Amino acid sequence: ETGVTQTPRHLVMGMTNKKSLKCEQHLGHNAMYWYKQSAKKPLELMFVYSLEERVENNSVPSRFSPECPNSSHLFLHLHTLQPEDSALYLCASSQDRIPFETQYFGPGTRLLVL
Amino acid sequence: AQSVTQLDSQVPVFEEAPVELRCNYSSSVSVYLFWYVQYPNQGLQLLLKYLSGSTLVKGINGFEAEFNKSQTSFHLRKPSVHISDTAEYFCAVRSDNYGQNFVFGPGTRLSVLP
């Protein structure tokens, strides 16, 4: 048990739908992250939150909208996605944004956009 | 800029045989090095990390890795693998600059055969 949970585990949506991915960490960490894992590609960092403030947005399209209402919860709101957005979306957390700290990952949400 | 290379995309090996998964990195500053494992349908789990000190690092599940600064490598080894070690293995680097994020390699798929 990593202490980071993600729901739903699987999601199928059409290009006109709106959905949200949820991440919750039970570790008392201050930093949270969204990653995208596509087949045959390295993990891509999408967003970083530190103490509920977005500190990084790695050129992610506006159809992905993150939200961090408190230090334990992180959402990724999805709208008008494209088929190429189909991937595994991983949430992670760490105590702080210090380089030598371990990031703890959730199990991911497998997203399929039709 | 940092980058991570994992030369082998797939490594098949028989049960109880030794294995080495290769990782090379490039960075202009001091780095911290990590190996993560991803079992099927799960998120990433930390195997081990190198921060400083002894260049031989021991991790969970019998894995170890050796940091070689001159060769900019951080290869992962296990003397005798089990079927349960079948998974995707990711090497990652973070720099010594505060706030720098993980750069992940593309991953190596380890398949342990009976």
Chai-1 contact restraints between the chains, C-beta under 6 A:
chainA,res_idxA,chainB,res_idxB,connection_type,confidence,min_distance_angstrom,max_distance_angstrom,comment,restraint_id
A,P42,B,F104,contact,1.0,0.0,6.0,A-B,restraint_1
A,P42,B,P106,contact,1.0,0.0,6.0,A-B,restraint_2
A,L43,B,F104,contact,1.0,0.0,6.0,A-B,restraint_3
A,L45,B,N101,contact,1.0,0.0,6.0,A-B,restraint_4
A,L90,B,G43,contact,1.0,0.0,6.0,A-B,restraint_5
A,R97,B,G99,contact,1.0,0.0,6.0,A-B,restraint_6
A,P99,B,Y32,contact,1.0,0.0,6.0,A-B,restraint_7
A,P99,B,R94,contact,1.0,0.0,6.0,A-B,restraint_8
A,P99,B,Q100,contact,1.0,0.0,6.0,A-B,restraint_9
A,F100,B,Y32,contact,1.0,0.0,6.0,A-B,restraint_10
A,F100,B,L51,contact,1.0,0.0,6.0,A-B,restraint_11
A,T102,B,L46,contact,1.0,0.0,6.0,A-B,restraint_12
A,F105,B,G43,contact,1.0,0.0,6.0,A-B,restraint_13
A,F105,B,L44,contact,1.0,0.0,6.0,A-B,restraint_14
A,G106,B,G43,contact,1.0,0.0,6.0,A-B,restraint_15
A,P107,B,Q42,contact,1.0,0.0,6.0,A-B,restraint_16
A,P107,B,G43,contact,1.0,0.0,6.0,A-B,restraint_17
A,G108,B,G43,contact,1.0,0.0,6.0,A-B,restraint_18
